[in-house]
Amino acid sequence: MVFDDVKYREPERRCRPDRDRRWACLAYGLPGVIDLPIYLDRETADLIERHALRDTSVELGGILLGKECLDEKTGLPFVMVTKSLEAKHYENTQASFTYTHDSWEEITRDRDRLHPDLDIVGWYHTHPDFGIFLSSHDQFIHRHFFAQPLQVAYVVDPIRQTRGFFQWRDGELEEVEGYYLFADRADRIALTRLVNDLENFPNAEGGGGGLSPRLEAQLIAMLTRPVTHHQTTADRTQTAVLFSLIGSLVGMLVLAAGFLFYQTYQEIANQARTLKEVQQSTGEIISAQRLALDSLLGETSDGPDKFTARYNLVVRERDDARKEVSRSKTIDAALTDRSNQLEANILKLTKEFETAKKTVERYNEEKKGSPDLLSRLAFLEDAVKSKAKTIREKDAILETTKDADKIEALINSYQRTWYTAAAGWGLFLVTALGFFTMLGQPKPAVKLRDESTTDDPPPHRIA
């Protein structure tokens, strides 16, 4: 960041607004005895509140204009903030706000054009739902660009509806316990309403002054709603039916609203988890930025130009680190997918192993059911070996036989032997057939009669 040369005026002596009858003053909080008295104009405070409510998703900011003064009675310093200028060119995130060269140039031009008699007495920015404090980044900005003893910082949290000033005290930035809002004495009722709105106190009905920014937003929403025209009827029966239908419709709407509320709750829960992750990542980024800025605090003696170059270099390195983190996340996702595939393959192999294990167990059971299987296999192996030996002997005989006549005689002998064996088998079959035929014939009747007198001795026969 390159800031143009800023000319500072000497504090001027004047009467404090709370002792000047032209002004009406009210305290916000409880200003401490050792606090720097800070007087904030009512219209300026209202404009800052409206600016803070414009966008509560990121930090916004601007410049405070006014006068650095000395009390004409006591000689003690105090600050009057009478105007503010919004920063229109800046770099902001949900948790940081940074002025740029363009924003500073435009602020300088607007101040010279609109308020040439006012000085830059500080700056303001918002902390949406973060509370009132100055981060290390905020302190860095204030120390290097708002380092005058009476320059202040104003922080507004538009969500928690809190706000506070910070002042220099013994070389450190400390929050004051309270400050003053002032306005023209004729606007003291409007001033009272604004202070009550800022401190969340109810206002009495009636009275002058405009609406608070929040009430004005609610009123605009109410005025922009479409007007519903109600029809009346003289017939009580029709009125009852009409109200019954309206009641049914309302019941259906309530059910639909409940379902919609449930869906919205689920979405909000998901968004809350996402925001939590974003907050964690943002915290890491902020820590890295703070570390980089803290490392640069000792290097600002070379001038704003060189500091800006170093700052831009750090920003580029931060962007490169973000890209590297994104690449690492992509690699982790790919490794996760590969791990899931390997787990699926392991599960498949496990199932195949279980199937094979069951098959082996079944084979073992079958093996237990046939204990003589190995002995039978051994017997068959011995028979095969014996036949193989016989075949080898016959092959050897055939190989050693060279005389064709012997071979032919051997073949004829083999044929005669085969014919003789066939004739023998045929004779055996005929004999066996005759034998079984004789056995199948019935025995003589005389034999039956002899059987009936088994007690008599068998007759003696001489063949």
HELIX and SHEET records of a PDB file:
HELIX    1   1 PRO A   17  ARG A   19  5                                   3    
HELIX    2   2 ARG A   42  ARG A   54  1                                  13    
HELIX    3   3 HIS A  101  LEU A  114  1                                  14    
HELIX    4   4 SER A  136  PHE A  145  1                                  10    
HELIX    5   5 ARG A  185  ASP A  187  5                                   3    
HELIX    6   6 ARG A  188  LEU A  198  1                                  11    
HELIX    7   7 PRO A  213  LEU A  223  1                                  11    
HELIX    8   8 ARG A  236  LEU A  296  1                                  61    
HELIX    9   9 LEU A  297  ASP A  302  5                                   6    
HELIX   10  10 PRO A  304  GLY A  369  1                                  66    
HELIX   11  11 LEU A  373  THR A  400  1                                  28    
HELIX   12  12 ALA A  404  GLY A  440  1                                  37    
HELIX   13  13 ALA A  445  SER A  452  1                                   8    
SHEET    1   A 6 GLU A  12  ARG A  14  0                                        
SHEET    2   A 6 GLY A  61  ASP A  71  1                                        
SHEET    3   A 6 PRO A  77  GLU A  86 -1                                        
SHEET    4   A 6 ILE A  38  ASP A  41  1                                        
SHEET    5   A 6 GLY A 178  ASP A 184  1                                        
SHEET    6   A 6 TRP A  23  GLY A  29 -1                                        
SHEET    1   B 6 GLU A  12  ARG A  14  0                                        
SHEET    2   B 6 GLY A  61  ASP A  71  1                                        
SHEET    3   B 6 ASP A 119  THR A 126 -1                                        
SHEET    4   B 6 VAL A 152  ASP A 157  1                                        
SHEET    5   B 6 THR A 162  ARG A 169 -1                                        
SHEET    6   B 6 GLU A 172  GLU A 175 -1                                        
SHEET    1   C 2 TYR A  90  ASN A  92  0                                        
SHEET    2   C 2 PHE A  97  TYR A  99 -1                                        
END                                                                             
